[in-house]
């Protein structure tokens, strides 16, 4: 994992993002056909913002699906609970894409500040670092801010690759694993 392997995903897919920043990143990648799945392969043809498994089941799994469903969760901690109930357990394959510690690490990498941030990471979160040390960005966690910052898909892909090179993924899937081969 974390080596851009081809992930086995089911015919039906649900992509769940934790927050607005993650959603902006995924929208950029989807809109530019850079992921191993397309928007039209997703349940409701869009990214879902729903952290609770029970809510996900009631909102999205009441429809009849003949095949397995891959639930791709974009989150900053792998430990977040997402327990599928027994009736769906055999139909759902959950794939966690961990953006640890936070999606803002992509901005830190893009600004070539990874080593500088590493010196203060025990005292400061990546989002606080962006706010305090990258004032020209006027950073906040809003969708529009992140989407505007990564104004070209190449900038985002380069940040994903750089972050992967610098950060140990510890056997977890990362955003790099969602990119198409050769991107």
N, C-alpha and C positions, 0 to 999 in steps of 0.2 A: 504494500500500500504506500501511497505517497510517491510512487514511481511511474505514474501515468500508465498503469495497467488498464486493460480493457475490462471494465466492470460488467458483470452479467446483470442486466436489468430486464425486468418483465415487459411484456407488451404494453400494459397499463402502468402509468407512473403518476406519482404525486410528489411534487417538490414543495417542501415546507421550509420557509425561511423564518428565522428568529425575529428579525427586526427590519427596519427600513433600510439600513445600510446594506445588509445582506441582500435584501430584495433588489436594490439598485445594482449591485454587482451581478446578480443572476440575470436581471433583465438585460444588462449590457451584453453578457455572454450569450443569452438566448437570441436577442435581436440580431446578433452578428453571426449566428450559426456556428458558434465555437464550442458548444457542448456536445456530449455524446448522445444527447436526446434533443428533440425539438419541442417547441411550444404545443404543437398539435398532437403530441404524444402524451401530454399531461391531462390529468383529470381536470375538467372545466377549462382546458386550454390555457391554463395560467398557473402561476405560483400561488401557493396557499400560505396564509399566515394563521397558523393554528398550532399551538404548542401541546395541547392536551389530547391524548389518544382517544379518550371517550368522546370528546367533541368532534374529533376527526371522524371517528366511526359513525356518529349520528348524522353528521353533515354530508359525508362523502361516500360512505360505504353502504348506504341503504339502497343504492342503485345496484343492479345486477351486473356483476363482472364474471365472465366465464373463466378467465385466466387469473393467474397470480398478479398481484399488484406490488410494484416496488415503491416504497415510500423513501424518498431521498430527503433527509433532514439536514439543513445547514444550521449548525449551532456552534457556540464557542466552548461548550463543555460537553464531553462525551457522557458524562454521568447524568445528564438530564433524563428523567424518567419518561418513557413513552411505552407504556404497557398495553399491548393489544389484547383485547378480551378473547376468550377461548373460541367462540364461533368464527373469528377471523384469523386466528393464529396461523392456520395452514395456508391461508390465501395471501398473507402479507409478508413481504420481505423488507425489513427496515435497514437502510443504509445511512449511517451517520457520517456526514462530512464535517470535520471539526476544524474550526477557524481559530483555534486557541492561540493566544489568549483572547483576541478580539479582531474583528474584520478590519479595524483601523490599522492593523499591522501592515496591510497592503499599502496604505498611504505612506507609512513610515518607510517602507522599502522603496516605494516609488520616489520618495524624496531623498533617498540614499542616506537615511538616518538610523538604520538598523543598529549599527555598532554603537552609536551615540545613545540610542534608547536603551540598549542592553545594559549600559552603566547605571541607569536609574530605574530599571523595570521593577525592582523590589519596592520602590517608593511611589510609583506612578503607573496608572493604567495607560494603555495605548491611546485611548480617547482623550484623557487628560494631557498626555504628552502632545498630541496633535494640537489641542487648544492652546497650550502654554508655549510650545516651542516652534510652532509653525503658524504664527499669527497672520501671515499674508493669506492663508487659506480661509480664515474666518470659519474654522471647522465646527460643525455640529453634526449630530447623527441623523440628520434629515435625509430623506431619499434624494431630493433635488441637489443637495450639496455633494453627496457622493457621486451621483450620476454626472454632475458638471465637472467634478474633479477628474474622473476617468473619462475625459472627453473623446478619447480614441480607444478602441478595443485593444490596440497594441500596447498602450500604456498599462492597461489592466493586466493583460496576459504577462507582460514583462514583470510586473509587481508580483503576480502569483508565482512565477518561476523563481524569482529572486528570493521570495520568502521561503519557498520550499527548499532552496539551496542552503539557506542560513538557519532554518528552524528544523529541529528533529521532530518528525511526526509520530514517533513511537508506535508504529504499526497501525496508525489510524488513516482513514481516507482523508484526503485534503481536496481543496478546489482543483489542484493540478490533476487529480484523478478523474475529474468531470470534463476536462478539456479533451477535445478530439485529438487523436494521434496526429502528430506533425504540426500542431498549432504552435 
